[in-house]
């Protein structure tokens, strides 16, 4: 089934045209949905500055400070696991509105916390919401987006995460003088309530409606953008691909629900690609740079007393490069950006390792850190989330994206927990070389097993994916559908 309304030619359909006005309307819907991603970035970033003052007010030990940070990751793992089934039962729109209210609850508890225990509760609830939107937002964006702008729309997810993180650093900076960490958290209530209210005007996912048997409402949602002709063509496409899917899944064990459906033979390749990219993204070391940049800079002789300013600087670089990726993802494709990103990360990590081992100047170390951020933000950061929303069929997309998000948060937690002990054991230089080796593995994996999804509907994506894994595709690729050669 196509991800959203198909707009590219295939063997069995004509081009479905959308006016600029219709595409702008989709863009406005996408911006409202991506407020969830903004909250993802804000709630994960705000603690970096707030913790400087929370630890003083509550007298936190080093372990307790780490718990305040990491409990959000545990909540995110749980949230990503739970959201798929809920979104499939309740719909994308109402589920997102509910998540926005849970965001507000967690933020309010954290802002009003009177001690360590209440802070942990607030941060865990915030984590539930962060994990939920990490899976729900890419799914929802994918299902409302015409193929011709789907890459750019899905890249909004990562863009708004970086915007949210940068805004959190700036808010931390604004309230640092007054030591008002409660205000740092409380500002997050504004986008939370804005998202909850904005959901009232969002359309429901046509794919979800079709899977629920509500063809009339699905047709109405599509016609409101592309007109009746586009709606007729799209509904016919949905029905053809549903028939193809039923044929492909004939003989599979009945009764699979939730995550168990992902073990079906027709979904195994997508599941392996989604989880592998999720783990590779984190095991390549991105959050060791984001979380521990001040600590690392101290190791090479620079003062990290103003940790918030370091975070702001990294946030600006991350945001600027993500904007560039937004412009490139539908022009160059997903695979070229992933391969270029991993190659850039590999080179940066190799030189970063040398900078620590050979005691190069602090300026060079900072330069290689920033080059690593640039390489990550151009591809591996946003494109992973784009692909995750494109490689699963619509009826299983929420479960598939949830599985990828859970793997991503779990890997994030493991790397964040192990990084400093590993640095203390073998040194920062060799640790970064381990991350470099992961990038080498990532290049090999993307080259051989990750399909191109640019300007393709799901049938074409799935055929490429199954061919790469030497499985029988659901539907043969139309002539000329390959944007890039298929790896053997």
ABEGO torsion letter per residue (X at the ends): XBBEBBABBBAABBBBBBBAAAAAAAAAAAAAAAAAAAAAAAAAAAAAAAAAAAAAAAGBBAAAAAAAAAAAAAAAAAAAAAAAAAAAAAEAAAAAAAAAAAAAAAAAAAAABABAAAAAAAAAAAAAAAAAAAAAAAAAAAAABBAAAAAAAAAAAAAAAAAAAAAAAAAAAAAAAAGBAAAAAAAAAAAAAAAAAAAAABBBBAAAAAAAGBAAAAAAAAAAAAEAAAAAAAAAAAAAAAAAAAAAABGBBBGBBEAAAAABAAAAAAAAAAAAAAAAAAAAGAAAAAAAAAAAAAAAGBBAABAAAAAAAAAAAAAAAAAAAAAAAAAAEAAAAAAAAAAAAAAAAAAAAAAAAAGBBAAAAAAAAAAAAAAAAAAAAAAAAAAAAAABBAAAAAAAAAAAAAAAAAAAAAAAAAAAAAAAAAEAAAAAAAAAAAAAAAAAAAAAABBBABGBBAAAAAAAAAAAAGBBBABBBBBGABABBBBX
